[in-house]
Amino acid sequence: MPQMAPLLWLNLYMFFTIMLALIIISSYFIKTPIKMNPQTNPTKYNQTNWKW
């Protein structure tokens, strides 16, 4: 392995770090959503009839 050119090592290092960053970022966006407790923040609908 020491016979490899330094630019090849740099290329492998950059490829590894970019792929690791992409995996971490994609796992953040693809993760399953957490179920929220519906009793924590109930929504109130104060609707009134429109009077012409």
PDBQT receptor file of N, H, CA, C and O in Angstrom, charges set to zero:
ATOM      1  N   MET A   1       0.797  -1.210   0.000  1.00  0.00    +0.000 N 
ATOM      2  CA  MET A   1       0.000   0.000   0.000  1.00  0.00    +0.000 C 
ATOM      3  C   MET A   1       0.840   1.275   0.000  1.00  0.00    +0.000 C 
ATOM      4  O   MET A   1       0.376   2.277  -0.544  1.00  0.00    +0.000 OA
ATOM      5  N   PRO A   2       2.024   1.307   0.563  1.00  0.00    +0.000 N 
ATOM      6  CA  PRO A   2       2.795   2.553   0.512  1.00  0.00    +0.000 C 
ATOM      7  C   PRO A   2       3.227   2.935  -0.898  1.00  0.00    +0.000 C 
ATOM      8  O   PRO A   2       3.682   4.058  -1.113  1.00  0.00    +0.000 OA
ATOM      9  N   GLN A   3       3.096   2.024  -1.867  1.00  0.00    +0.000 N 
ATOM     10  H   GLN A   3       2.726   1.112  -1.693  1.00  0.00    +0.000 HD
ATOM     11  CA  GLN A   3       3.522   2.338  -3.223  1.00  0.00    +0.000 C 
ATOM     12  C   GLN A   3       2.517   3.231  -3.948  1.00  0.00    +0.000 C 
ATOM     13  O   GLN A   3       2.809   3.729  -5.036  1.00  0.00    +0.000 OA
ATOM     14  N   MET A   4       1.349   3.438  -3.366  1.00  0.00    +0.000 N 
ATOM     15  H   MET A   4       1.112   3.033  -2.483  1.00  0.00    +0.000 HD
ATOM     16  CA  MET A   4       0.342   4.252  -4.040  1.00  0.00    +0.000 C 
ATOM     17  C   MET A   4       0.778   5.710  -4.062  1.00  0.00    +0.000 C 
ATOM     18  O   MET A   4       1.432   6.193  -3.137  1.00  0.00    +0.000 OA
ATOM     19  N   ALA A   5       0.414   6.388  -5.113  1.00  0.00    +0.000 N 
ATOM     20  H   ALA A   5      -0.117   5.996  -5.864  1.00  0.00    +0.000 HD
ATOM     21  CA  ALA A   5       0.775   7.798  -5.248  1.00  0.00    +0.000 C 
ATOM     22  C   ALA A   5       0.018   8.636  -4.222  1.00  0.00    +0.000 C 
ATOM     23  O   ALA A   5      -1.107   8.297  -3.855  1.00  0.00    +0.000 OA
ATOM     24  N   PRO A   6       0.623   9.724  -3.758  1.00  0.00    +0.000 N 
ATOM     25  CA  PRO A   6      -0.057  10.562  -2.756  1.00  0.00    +0.000 C 
ATOM     26  C   PRO A   6      -1.378  11.144  -3.259  1.00  0.00    +0.000 C 
ATOM     27  O   PRO A   6      -2.315  11.313  -2.479  1.00  0.00    +0.000 OA
ATOM     28  N   LEU A   7      -1.460  11.452  -4.553  1.00  0.00    +0.000 N 
ATOM     29  H   LEU A   7      -0.699  11.316  -5.187  1.00  0.00    +0.000 HD
ATOM     30  CA  LEU A   7      -2.723  11.978  -5.071  1.00  0.00    +0.000 C 
ATOM     31  C   LEU A   7      -3.828  10.932  -5.026  1.00  0.00    +0.000 C 
ATOM     32  O   LEU A   7      -5.000  11.271  -4.859  1.00  0.00    +0.000 OA
ATOM     33  N   LEU A   8      -3.463   9.672  -5.175  1.00  0.00    +0.000 N 
ATOM     34  H   LEU A   8      -2.512   9.397  -5.311  1.00  0.00    +0.000 HD
ATOM     35  CA  LEU A   8      -4.465   8.618  -5.080  1.00  0.00    +0.000 C 
ATOM     36  C   LEU A   8      -4.983   8.493  -3.648  1.00  0.00    +0.000 C 
ATOM     37  O   LEU A   8      -6.178   8.295  -3.432  1.00  0.00    +0.000 OA
ATOM     38  N   TRP A   9      -4.071   8.609  -2.660  1.00  0.00    +0.000 N 
ATOM     39  H   TRP A   9      -3.100   8.769  -2.835  1.00  0.00    +0.000 HD
ATOM     40  CA  TRP A   9      -4.509   8.597  -1.266  1.00  0.00    +0.000 C 
ATOM     41  C   TRP A   9      -5.426   9.781  -0.982  1.00  0.00    +0.000 C 
ATOM     42  O   TRP A   9      -6.434   9.643  -0.289  1.00  0.00    +0.000 OA
ATOM     43  N   LEU A  10      -5.072  10.938  -1.518  1.00  0.00    +0.000 N 
ATOM     44  H   LEU A  10      -4.253  11.050  -2.081  1.00  0.00    +0.000 HD
ATOM     45  CA  LEU A  10      -5.903  12.122  -1.320  1.00  0.00    +0.000 C 
ATOM     46  C   LEU A  10      -7.272  11.938  -1.972  1.00  0.00    +0.000 C 
ATOM     47  O   LEU A  10      -8.292  12.343  -1.416  1.00  0.00    +0.000 OA
ATOM     48  N   ASN A  11      -7.284  11.333  -3.141  1.00  0.00    +0.000 N 
ATOM     49  H   ASN A  11      -6.454  11.005  -3.593  1.00  0.00    +0.000 HD
ATOM     50  CA  ASN A  11      -8.537  11.071  -3.839  1.00  0.00    +0.000 C 
ATOM     51  C   ASN A  11      -9.414  10.107  -3.035  1.00  0.00    +0.000 C 
ATOM     52  O   ASN A  11     -10.618  10.325  -2.899  1.00  0.00    +0.000 OA
ATOM     53  N   LEU A  12      -8.811   9.049  -2.506  1.00  0.00    +0.000 N 
ATOM     54  H   LEU A  12      -7.833   8.871  -2.616  1.00  0.00    +0.000 HD
ATOM     55  CA  LEU A  12      -9.571   8.101  -1.695  1.00  0.00    +0.000 C 
ATOM     56  C   LEU A  12     -10.100   8.759  -0.421  1.00  0.00    +0.000 C 
ATOM     57  O   LEU A  12     -11.233   8.503  -0.012  1.00  0.00    +0.000 OA
ATOM     58  N   TYR A  13      -9.287   9.599   0.201  1.00  0.00    +0.000 N 
ATOM     59  H   TYR A  13      -8.367   9.807  -0.132  1.00  0.00    +0.000 HD
ATOM     60  CA  TYR A  13      -9.707  10.285   1.424  1.00  0.00    +0.000 C 
ATOM     61  C   TYR A  13     -10.875  11.231   1.143  1.00  0.00    +0.000 C 
ATOM     62  O   TYR A  13     -11.853  11.255   1.891  1.00  0.00    +0.000 OA
ATOM     63  N   MET A  14     -10.771  12.005   0.069  1.00  0.00    +0.000 N 
ATOM     64  H   MET A  14      -9.977  11.986  -0.538  1.00  0.00    +0.000 HD
ATOM     65  CA  MET A  14     -11.848  12.929  -0.269  1.00  0.00    +0.000 C 
ATOM     66  C   MET A  14     -13.124  12.175  -0.639  1.00  0.00    +0.000 C 
ATOM     67  O   MET A  14     -14.218  12.581  -0.246  1.00  0.00    +0.000 OA
ATOM     68  N   PHE A  15     -12.995  11.088  -1.386  1.00  0.00    +0.000 N 
ATOM     69  H   PHE A  15     -12.107  10.758  -1.706  1.00  0.00    +0.000 HD
ATOM     70  CA  PHE A  15     -14.163  10.293  -1.756  1.00  0.00    +0.000 C 
ATOM     71  C   PHE A  15     -14.831   9.717  -0.512  1.00  0.00    +0.000 C 
ATOM     72  O   PHE A  15     -16.058   9.716  -0.408  1.00  0.00    +0.000 OA
ATOM     73  N   PHE A  16     -14.032   9.231   0.427  1.00  0.00    +0.000 N 
ATOM     74  H   PHE A  16     -13.036   9.232   0.343  1.00  0.00    +0.000 HD
ATOM     75  CA  PHE A  16     -14.582   8.658   1.652  1.00  0.00    +0.000 C 
ATOM     76  C   PHE A  16     -15.300   9.714   2.482  1.00  0.00    +0.000 C 
ATOM     77  O   PHE A  16     -16.401   9.469   2.976  1.00  0.00    +0.000 OA
ATOM     78  N   THR A  17     -14.690  10.885   2.641  1.00  0.00    +0.000 N 
ATOM     79  H   THR A  17     -13.796  11.084   2.240  1.00  0.00    +0.000 HD
ATOM     80  CA  THR A  17     -15.330  11.917   3.462  1.00  0.00    +0.000 C 
ATOM     81  C   THR A  17     -16.596  12.462   2.805  1.00  0.00    +0.000 C 
ATOM     82  O   THR A  17     -17.576  12.744   3.494  1.00  0.00    +0.000 OA
ATOM     83  N   ILE A  18     -16.584  12.614   1.482  1.00  0.00    +0.000 N 
ATOM     84  H   ILE A  18     -15.787  12.386   0.922  1.00  0.00    +0.000 HD
ATOM     85  CA  ILE A  18     -17.786  13.103   0.799  1.00  0.00    +0.000 C 
ATOM     86  C   ILE A  18     -18.911  12.075   0.887  1.00  0.00    +0.000 C 
ATOM     87  O   ILE A  18     -20.066  12.439   1.111  1.00  0.00    +0.000 OA
ATOM     88  N   MET A  19     -18.586  10.801   0.714  1.00  0.00    +0.000 N 
ATOM     89  H   MET A  19     -17.648  10.506   0.532  1.00  0.00    +0.000 HD
ATOM     90  CA  MET A  19     -19.614   9.760   0.812  1.00  0.00    +0.000 C 
ATOM     91  C   MET A  19     -20.159   9.656   2.236  1.00  0.00    +0.000 C 
ATOM     92  O   MET A  19     -21.359   9.463   2.426  1.00  0.00    +0.000 OA
ATOM     93  N   LEU A  20     -19.293   9.782   3.228  1.00  0.00    +0.000 N 
ATOM     94  H   LEU A  20     -18.318   9.939   3.073  1.00  0.00    +0.000 HD
ATOM     95  CA  LEU A  20     -19.744   9.729   4.619  1.00  0.00    +0.000 C 
ATOM     96  C   LEU A  20     -20.666  10.906   4.928  1.00  0.00    +0.000 C 
ATOM     97  O   LEU A  20     -21.683  10.737   5.601  1.00  0.00    +0.000 OA
ATOM     98  N   ALA A  21     -20.320  12.085   4.443  1.00  0.00    +0.000 N 
ATOM     99  H   ALA A  21     -19.494  12.222   3.896  1.00  0.00    +0.000 HD
ATOM    100  CA  ALA A  21     -21.172  13.255   4.662  1.00  0.00    +0.000 C 
ATOM    101  C   ALA A  21     -22.515  13.085   3.959  1.00  0.00    +0.000 C 
ATOM    102  O   ALA A  21     -23.551  13.447   4.516  1.00  0.00    +0.000 OA
ATOM    103  N   LEU A  22     -22.512  12.544   2.749  1.00  0.00    +0.000 N 
ATOM    104  H   LEU A  22     -21.670  12.251   2.296  1.00  0.00    +0.000 HD
ATOM    105  CA  LEU A  22     -23.774  12.325   2.035  1.00  0.00    +0.000 C 
ATOM    106  C   LEU A  22     -24.655  11.308   2.748  1.00  0.00    +0.000 C 
ATOM    107  O   LEU A  22     -25.873  11.474   2.797  1.00  0.00    +0.000 OA
ATOM    108  N   ILE A  23     -24.057  10.262   3.300  1.00  0.00    +0.000 N 
ATOM    109  H   ILE A  23     -23.067  10.127   3.260  1.00  0.00    +0.000 HD
ATOM    110  CA  ILE A  23     -24.838   9.254   4.024  1.00  0.00    +0.000 C 
ATOM    111  C   ILE A  23     -25.453   9.864   5.275  1.00  0.00    +0.000 C 
ATOM    112  O   ILE A  23     -26.616   9.603   5.584  1.00  0.00    +0.000 OA
ATOM    113  N   ILE A  24     -24.685  10.672   5.997  1.00  0.00    +0.000 N 
ATOM    114  H   ILE A  24     -23.740  10.883   5.746  1.00  0.00    +0.000 HD
ATOM    115  CA  ILE A  24     -25.210  11.291   7.218  1.00  0.00    +0.000 C 
ATOM    116  C   ILE A  24     -26.326  12.279   6.882  1.00  0.00    +0.000 C 
ATOM    117  O   ILE A  24     -27.356  12.303   7.557  1.00  0.00    +0.000 OA
ATOM    118  N   ILE A  25     -26.131  13.088   5.851  1.00  0.00    +0.000 N 
ATOM    119  H   ILE A  25     -25.295  13.069   5.302  1.00  0.00    +0.000 HD
ATOM    120  CA  ILE A  25     -27.154  14.069   5.471  1.00  0.00    +0.000 C 
ATOM    121  C   ILE A  25     -28.412  13.376   4.957  1.00  0.00    +0.000 C 
ATOM    122  O   ILE A  25     -29.524  13.783   5.291  1.00  0.00    +0.000 OA
ATOM    123  N   SER A  26     -28.243  12.332   4.147  1.00  0.00    +0.000 N 
ATOM    124  H   SER A  26     -27.339  12.002   3.875  1.00  0.00    +0.000 HD
ATOM    125  CA  SER A  26     -29.421  11.640   3.618  1.00  0.00    +0.000 C 
ATOM    126  C   SER A  26     -30.158  10.884   4.717  1.00  0.00    +0.000 C 
ATOM    127  O   SER A  26     -31.385  10.787   4.675  1.00  0.00    +0.000 OA
ATOM    128  N   SER A  27     -29.436  10.346   5.700  1.00  0.00    +0.000 N 
ATOM    129  H   SER A  27     -28.440  10.425   5.734  1.00  0.00    +0.000 HD
ATOM    130  CA  SER A  27     -30.120   9.662   6.797  1.00  0.00    +0.000 C 
ATOM    131  C   SER A  27     -30.903  10.654   7.647  1.00  0.00    +0.000 C 
ATOM    132  O   SER A  27     -31.913  10.290   8.250  1.00  0.00    +0.000 OA
ATOM    133  N   TYR A  28     -30.448  11.899   7.701  1.00  0.00    +0.000 N 
ATOM    134  H   TYR A  28     -29.628  12.194   7.211  1.00  0.00    +0.000 HD
ATOM    135  CA  TYR A  28     -31.208  12.914   8.432  1.00  0.00    +0.000 C 
ATOM    136  C   TYR A  28     -32.535  13.209   7.737  1.00  0.00    +0.000 C 
ATOM    137  O   TYR A  28     -33.554  13.381   8.406  1.00  0.00    +0.000 OA
ATOM    138  N   PHE A  29     -32.536  13.268   6.414  1.00  0.00    +0.000 N 
ATOM    139  H   PHE A  29     -31.708  13.127   5.871  1.00  0.00    +0.000 HD
ATOM    140  CA  PHE A  29     -33.753  13.602   5.685  1.00  0.00    +0.000 C 
ATOM    141  C   PHE A  29     -34.656  12.399   5.460  1.00  0.00    +0.000 C 
ATOM    142  O   PHE A  29     -35.855  12.579   5.247  1.00  0.00    +0.000 OA
ATOM    143  N   ILE A  30     -34.129  11.178   5.499  1.00  0.00    +0.000 N 
ATOM    144  H   ILE A  30     -33.155  11.032   5.672  1.00  0.00    +0.000 HD
ATOM    145  CA  ILE A  30     -34.918   9.995   5.179  1.00  0.00    +0.000 C 
ATOM    146  C   ILE A  30     -35.435   9.298   6.440  1.00  0.00    +0.000 C 
ATOM    147  O   ILE A  30     -36.245   8.377   6.340  1.00  0.00    +0.000 OA
ATOM    148  N   LYS A  31     -34.982   9.719   7.619  1.00  0.00    +0.000 N 
ATOM    149  H   LYS A  31     -34.324  10.467   7.701  1.00  0.00    +0.000 HD
ATOM    150  CA  LYS A  31     -35.365   9.018   8.852  1.00  0.00    +0.000 C 
ATOM    151  C   LYS A  31     -36.881   9.023   9.045  1.00  0.00    +0.000 C 
ATOM    152  O   LYS A  31     -37.579   9.909   8.551  1.00  0.00    +0.000 OA
ATOM    153  N   THR A  32     -37.376   8.025   9.769  1.00  0.00    +0.000 N 
ATOM    154  H   THR A  32     -36.809   7.306  10.170  1.00  0.00    +0.000 HD
ATOM    155  CA  THR A  32     -38.814   7.897   9.973  1.00  0.00    +0.000 C 
ATOM    156  C   THR A  32     -39.299   9.003  10.906  1.00  0.00    +0.000 C 
ATOM    157  O   THR A  32     -38.625   9.319  11.886  1.00  0.00    +0.000 OA
ATOM    158  N   PRO A  33     -40.441   9.588  10.621  1.00  0.00    +0.000 N 
ATOM    159  CA  PRO A  33     -40.938  10.660  11.480  1.00  0.00    +0.000 C 
ATOM    160  C   PRO A  33     -41.388  10.126  12.836  1.00  0.00    +0.000 C 
ATOM    161  O   PRO A  33     -41.818   8.979  12.960  1.00  0.00    +0.000 OA
ATOM    162  N   ILE A  34     -41.282  10.970  13.833  1.00  0.00    +0.000 N 
ATOM    163  H   ILE A  34     -40.933  11.902  13.732  1.00  0.00    +0.000 HD
ATOM    164  CA  ILE A  34     -41.667  10.596  15.195  1.00  0.00    +0.000 C 
ATOM    165  C   ILE A  34     -43.147  10.917  15.379  1.00  0.00    +0.000 C 
ATOM    166  O   ILE A  34     -43.610  11.993  15.003  1.00  0.00    +0.000 OA
ATOM    167  N   LYS A  35     -43.884   9.968  15.963  1.00  0.00    +0.000 N 
ATOM    168  H   LYS A  35     -43.508   9.094  16.269  1.00  0.00    +0.000 HD
ATOM    169  CA  LYS A  35     -45.297  10.218  16.222  1.00  0.00    +0.000 C 
ATOM    170  C   LYS A  35     -45.425  11.206  17.376  1.00  0.00    +0.000 C 
ATOM    171  O   LYS A  35     -44.806  11.051  18.429  1.00  0.00    +0.000 OA
ATOM    172  N   MET A  36     -46.240  12.217  17.146  1.00  0.00    +0.000 N 
ATOM    173  H   MET A  36     -46.743  12.343  16.290  1.00  0.00    +0.000 HD
ATOM    174  CA  MET A  36     -46.460  13.215  18.182  1.00  0.00    +0.000 C 
ATOM    175  C   MET A  36     -47.676  12.837  19.016  1.00  0.00    +0.000 C 
ATOM    176  O   MET A  36     -48.610  12.203  18.525  1.00  0.00    +0.000 OA
ATOM    177  N   ASN A  37     -47.650  13.232  20.269  1.00  0.00    +0.000 N 
ATOM    178  H   ASN A  37     -46.891  13.747  20.668  1.00  0.00    +0.000 HD
ATOM    179  CA  ASN A  37     -48.773  12.986  21.161  1.00  0.00    +0.000 C 
ATOM    180  C   ASN A  37     -49.876  13.998  20.832  1.00  0.00    +0.000 C 
ATOM    181  O   ASN A  37     -49.650  15.201  20.957  1.00  0.00    +0.000 OA
ATOM    182  N   PRO A  38     -51.054  13.544  20.418  1.00  0.00    +0.000 N 
ATOM    183  CA  PRO A  38     -52.097  14.510  20.022  1.00  0.00    +0.000 C 
ATOM    184  C   PRO A  38     -52.656  15.304  21.190  1.00  0.00    +0.000 C 
ATOM    185  O   PRO A  38     -53.316  16.319  20.964  1.00  0.00    +0.000 OA
ATOM    186  N   GLN A  39     -52.422  14.889  22.424  1.00  0.00    +0.000 N 
ATOM    187  H   GLN A  39     -51.886  14.065  22.607  1.00  0.00    +0.000 HD
ATOM    188  CA  GLN A  39     -52.981  15.595  23.570  1.00  0.00    +0.000 C 
ATOM    189  C   GLN A  39     -52.099  16.754  24.019  1.00  0.00    +0.000 C 
ATOM    190  O   GLN A  39     -52.510  17.527  24.884  1.00  0.00    +0.000 OA
ATOM    191  N   THR A  40     -50.919  16.896  23.468  1.00  0.00    +0.000 N 
ATOM    192  H   THR A  40     -50.585  16.268  22.765  1.00  0.00    +0.000 HD
ATOM    193  CA  THR A  40     -50.025  17.949  23.933  1.00  0.00    +0.000 C 
ATOM    194  C   THR A  40     -50.470  19.324  23.452  1.00  0.00    +0.000 C 
ATOM    195  O   THR A  40     -50.477  20.277  24.232  1.00  0.00    +0.000 OA
ATOM    196  N   ASN A  41     -50.842  19.440  22.179  1.00  0.00    +0.000 N 
ATOM    197  H   ASN A  41     -50.836  18.666  21.546  1.00  0.00    +0.000 HD
ATOM    198  CA  ASN A  41     -51.207  20.740  21.630  1.00  0.00    +0.000 C 
ATOM    199  C   ASN A  41     -52.458  20.605  20.759  1.00  0.00    +0.000 C 
ATOM    200  O   ASN A  41     -52.351  20.510  19.536  1.00  0.00    +0.000 OA
ATOM    201  N   PRO A  42     -53.630  20.594  21.373  1.00  0.00    +0.000 N 
ATOM    202  CA  PRO A  42     -54.844  20.462  20.546  1.00  0.00    +0.000 C 
ATOM    203  C   PRO A  42     -55.103  21.754  19.784  1.00  0.00    +0.000 C 
ATOM    204  O   PRO A  42     -54.898  22.855  20.296  1.00  0.00    +0.000 OA
ATOM    205  N   THR A  43     -55.553  21.591  18.562  1.00  0.00    +0.000 N 
ATOM    206  H   THR A  43     -55.719  20.697  18.146  1.00  0.00    +0.000 HD
ATOM    207  CA  THR A  43     -55.856  22.773  17.753  1.00  0.00    +0.000 C 
ATOM    208  C   THR A  43     -57.305  23.173  17.968  1.00  0.00    +0.000 C 
ATOM    209  O   THR A  43     -58.194  22.324  18.033  1.00  0.00    +0.000 OA
ATOM    210  N   LYS A  44     -57.529  24.460  18.077  1.00  0.00    +0.000 N 
ATOM    211  H   LYS A  44     -56.807  25.150  18.024  1.00  0.00    +0.000 HD
ATOM    212  CA  LYS A  44     -58.883  24.979  18.280  1.00  0.00    +0.000 C 
ATOM    213  C   LYS A  44     -59.334  25.672  17.008  1.00  0.00    +0.000 C 
ATOM    214  O   LYS A  44     -58.609  26.488  16.437  1.00  0.00    +0.000 OA
ATOM    215  N   TYR A  45     -60.534  25.339  16.574  1.00  0.00    +0.000 N 
ATOM    216  H   TYR A  45     -61.123  24.676  17.037  1.00  0.00    +0.000 HD
ATOM    217  CA  TYR A  45     -61.090  25.944  15.377  1.00  0.00    +0.000 C 
ATOM    218  C   TYR A  45     -62.231  26.867  15.799  1.00  0.00    +0.000 C 
ATOM    219  O   TYR A  45     -63.335  26.410  16.094  1.00  0.00    +0.000 OA
ATOM    220  N   ASN A  46     -61.957  28.141  15.825  1.00  0.00    +0.000 N 
ATOM    221  H   ASN A  46     -61.060  28.512  15.585  1.00  0.00    +0.000 HD
ATOM    222  CA  ASN A  46     -62.995  29.119  16.148  1.00  0.00    +0.000 C 
ATOM    223  C   ASN A  46     -63.561  29.657  14.843  1.00  0.00    +0.000 C 
ATOM    224  O   ASN A  46     -63.115  30.681  14.325  1.00  0.00    +0.000 OA
ATOM    225  N   GLN A  47     -64.548  28.946  14.327  1.00  0.00    +0.000 N 
ATOM    226  H   GLN A  47     -64.911  28.115  14.748  1.00  0.00    +0.000 HD
ATOM    227  CA  GLN A  47     -65.138  29.333  13.052  1.00  0.00    +0.000 C 
ATOM    228  C   GLN A  47     -66.520  29.922  13.302  1.00  0.00    +0.000 C 
ATOM    229  O   GLN A  47     -67.323  29.385  14.067  1.00  0.00    +0.000 OA
ATOM    230  N   THR A  48     -66.764  31.018  12.646  1.00  0.00    +0.000 N 
ATOM    231  H   THR A  48     -66.112  31.453  12.025  1.00  0.00    +0.000 HD
ATOM    232  CA  THR A  48     -68.091  31.629  12.730  1.00  0.00    +0.000 C 
ATOM    233  C   THR A  48     -68.692  31.688  11.333  1.00  0.00    +0.000 C 
ATOM    234  O   THR A  48     -67.975  31.727  10.333  1.00  0.00    +0.000 OA
ATOM    235  N   ASN A  49     -70.005  31.694  11.284  1.00  0.00    +0.000 N 
ATOM    236  H   ASN A  49     -70.587  31.663  12.096  1.00  0.00    +0.000 HD
ATOM    237  CA  ASN A  49     -70.689  31.776   9.999  1.00  0.00    +0.000 C 
ATOM    238  C   ASN A  49     -70.539  33.172   9.416  1.00  0.00    +0.000 C 
ATOM    239  O   ASN A  49     -70.586  34.174  10.130  1.00  0.00    +0.000 OA
ATOM    240  N   TRP A  50     -70.357  33.212   8.106  1.00  0.00    +0.000 N 
ATOM    241  H   TRP A  50     -70.318  32.398   7.527  1.00  0.00    +0.000 HD
ATOM    242  CA  TRP A  50     -70.205  34.497   7.437  1.00  0.00    +0.000 C 
ATOM    243  C   TRP A  50     -71.564  35.162   7.267  1.00  0.00    +0.000 C 
ATOM    244  O   TRP A  50     -72.520  34.555   6.785  1.00  0.00    +0.000 OA
ATOM    245  N   LYS A  51     -71.622  36.435   7.678  1.00  0.00    +0.000 N 
ATOM    246  H   LYS A  51     -70.845  36.928   8.069  1.00  0.00    +0.000 HD
ATOM    247  CA  LYS A  51     -72.874  37.185   7.577  1.00  0.00    +0.000 C 
ATOM    248  C   LYS A  51     -72.737  38.186   6.444  1.00  0.00    +0.000 C 
ATOM    249  O   LYS A  51     -71.823  39.011   6.431  1.00  0.00    +0.000 OA
ATOM    250  N   TRP A  52     -73.662  38.100   5.488  1.00  0.00    +0.000 N 
ATOM    251  H   TRP A  52     -74.404  37.430   5.498  1.00  0.00    +0.000 HD
ATOM    252  CA  TRP A  52     -73.606  39.010   4.344  1.00  0.00    +0.000 C 
ATOM    253  C   TRP A  52     -74.233  40.326   4.700  1.00  0.00    +0.000 C 
ATOM    254  O   TRP A  52     -74.285  41.231   3.867  1.00  0.00    +0.000 OA
TER     255      TRP A  52
